[in-house]
Amino acid sequence: MTETHVEPTLVLDPAPGKAGRSAERVVRAVLRAPFQARAWKELVYVFTVFVLGCFALAYMYVGWGGGLAISLTIIGVPILAVILLGGRTWGRIYRALAKDLLDAQLPPPPPFRPEPGLIGFIKSAFTDRTSWRAALFLLAQSVLGVAVGWLVLIVIATTVFVALSPIPWWLYDPINIDDQGVEHHSLAQFGSYYIETWPRALGLAAIGVIGCFALPWLLRGVCWIHRLLSIALLTATAGDRRIAELQQGRQAAVDDSTATLRRLERDLHDGTQARLVTIAMALGRAEDRLSEGGDPRDLIANAHASSKEALTELRELVRGIHPPALELGLGPALETLAARSSVPVELRVHLPERPNPAVEAIAYFSVAELLTNVVKHANATRAWISVVPTDSRTIAVTVRDNGIGGVLQPAPGELAAGSGLSGLAARARTVDGALTVQSPTGGPTVVTILLPKDGSR
């Protein structure tokens, strides 16, 4: 008996069951669409932007037309500047509509900051890119919001009327007379074909009902174009976001340095300064005792011990400003941190090139604070630190623990300097870095800080 070995066949086509389930999902989505809140919100949005578009056209025609007509006069140019800045108000209205009815999160552009004086105000208005982009948006709304919106509303009204056509046909008994003078009990006609019987009326209504199930997808497509146009012209540009991030990073750096100076002043005043005063008083008493012929050795010994303690405190203060271990590089400095941690730490540092000193300091203090959080809050039994390059210009500093998790990612606007992840994110942003957190409930927690090697990107 010969045994035949059959090679398994690789099936590239989807399984019939999966294809059936996919078709079923599509049919379910089509049948549910007219009854979902999204379709009705998008219908309200299309109708609202149609009405707003009519007012916007009037605003553009009267404002720009009137402003240009009197632009040669003294008040003409300021009026044009005000009309141009009015586009910002229109932008706020359209962004609010998109947020409430389309569930679109549109970050606002930077605020208008005029230069002082009337001339400065006019110059700032005519060089304000946000206002010009809003004016372009209003111009586009004359096509998309008014013309296209009118057509969409007509299609919707016609489709709904066709779906309900048997009701007025039955109630009002409409009469049409053909070329031969024959009366037809018909609500509609297509050439010589009259909708004058119940089967024909119900058939026409069925076409309208099918069209009603297609209308939500028409609205969805139109609103998708509206959303893209709003994102392109009514939100902050990449340059605007870049400037905002730099301003936040600069403010975070200023706040961080201010907090550091206050901490140093407090520590020096409450600790080291008081100890130095004690040493001075002890030496003064020793001098008096020596002049009286007494034995000052105990006072000198106390002063000597206090001086050692003062030196220790000064070393701790210096370590808080710039750790001496960083003189040898980030790797040895992190080894010191790992050795001091009460939670066992596994360290991996692979840096073919040494980063910028500012980047090393940020990485060191960030790891120090993250390890403190692991010890205090994570209930972890082990931690891992990794510092590796991600490309030729960026390094990734990762701290992972096997704790309870549940740590929240800092919000983009939560960049105040200080302790916690928001402070670490602010510190990273001062050199164009970024912080991400992955911490599901139950753990593990992984915090990754991306830092440019040269201090900026």
Secondary structure, DSSP 4 states (H G I P E B T S, - for coil): -PPPPPPPP---SPPHHHHHHHHHHHHHHHHHGGGSHHHHHHHHHHHHHHHHHHHHHHHIIIIIHHHHHTTTSTTHHHHHHHHHHHHHHHHHHHHHHHHHHS----PPPPPP-PPSHHHHHHHHHHT-HHHHHHHHHHHHHIIIIIIIHHHHHHHHHHHHHHHTTHHHHHHH---EE-TTS-EE--S-EETTEE--SHHHHHHHHHHHHHHHHHHHHHHHHHHHHHHHHHHHHHS--HHHHHHHHHHHHHHHHHHHHHHHHHHHHHHIIIIIHHHHHHHHHHHHHHHHHHHTT---HHHHHHHHHHHHHHHHHHHHHHHHHS-GGGGG-HHHHHHHHHHH-SS-EEEEE--SS---HHHHHHHHHHHHHHHHHHHHHS--S-EEEEEEESSSSEEEEEEEE-S---PPPPPTT---SSSHHHHHHHHHHTTT-EEEEE--TT--EEEEEEEETTS--
